Amino acid sequence: MKKLWLLFFSFLMMACSELIDPPKKLISKDDMSEIIADFALNDQFNNFLPQSDLENATRLVLKNKKVKAKDFTESYKYYIATGDLEDILNNAQKIIVAKDPSAKDYIDKKLKENQNVPAFAR
């Protein structure tokens, strides 16, 4: 009887090995990095021109990448749960620096100010 319980418990543990199931239309890590980098650039653009519409800019980025907002949200939740989001955000930083090398100083300054804050909350 003990062996039967051990076998049952083993099957149960293997069935529950993933914290969250991947979404049906999972966005690749590279595409997520590019989208997040574009979001960050649009956000900075909004700081210079406050009258600009950030919501339309967000829609435009998603439309250009041919991604639905729901798919982005589901993929973002999945990458948070799996712990891959920090790598995605680091790649997004590299994309931003490649597009605008002067952003490197600003990023370094913010990283020093927020050393103990997780990457997804900075």
Secondary structure in CASP SS format (residue, H / E / C, confidence):
PFRMAT SS
TARGET T0000
AUTHOR 0000-0000-0000
METHOD secondary structure of the structure
MODEL  1
M C 1.00
K H 1.00
K H 1.00
L H 1.00
W H 1.00
L H 1.00
L H 1.00
F H 1.00
F H 1.00
S H 1.00
F H 1.00
L H 1.00
M H 1.00
M H 1.00
A H 1.00
C C 1.00
S C 1.00
E C 1.00
L C 1.00
I C 1.00
D C 1.00
P C 1.00
P C 1.00
K C 1.00
K C 1.00
L C 1.00
I C 1.00
S C 1.00
K H 1.00
D H 1.00
D H 1.00
M H 1.00
S H 1.00
E H 1.00
I H 1.00
I H 1.00
A H 1.00
D H 1.00
F H 1.00
A H 1.00
L H 1.00
N H 1.00
D H 1.00
Q H 1.00
F H 1.00
N H 1.00
N H 1.00
F H 1.00
L C 1.00
P C 1.00
Q C 1.00
S C 1.00
D C 1.00
L H 1.00
E H 1.00
N H 1.00
A H 1.00
T H 1.00
R H 1.00
L H 1.00
V H 1.00
L H 1.00
K H 1.00
N H 1.00
K C 1.00
K C 1.00
V C 1.00
K C 1.00
A H 1.00
K H 1.00
D H 1.00
F H 1.00
T H 1.00
E H 1.00
S H 1.00
Y H 1.00
K H 1.00
Y H 1.00
Y H 1.00
I H 1.00
A H 1.00
T H 1.00
G C 1.00
D C 1.00
L H 1.00
E H 1.00
D H 1.00
I H 1.00
L H 1.00
N H 1.00
N H 1.00
A H 1.00
Q H 1.00
K H 1.00
I H 1.00
I H 1.00
V H 1.00
A H 1.00
K H 1.00
D C 1.00
P C 1.00
S C 1.00
A H 1.00
K H 1.00
D H 1.00
Y H 1.00
I H 1.00
D H 1.00
K H 1.00
K H 1.00
L H 1.00
K H 1.00
E H 1.00
N C 1.00
Q C 1.00
N C 1.00
V C 1.00
P C 1.00
A H 1.00
F H 1.00
A H 1.00
R C 1.00
END
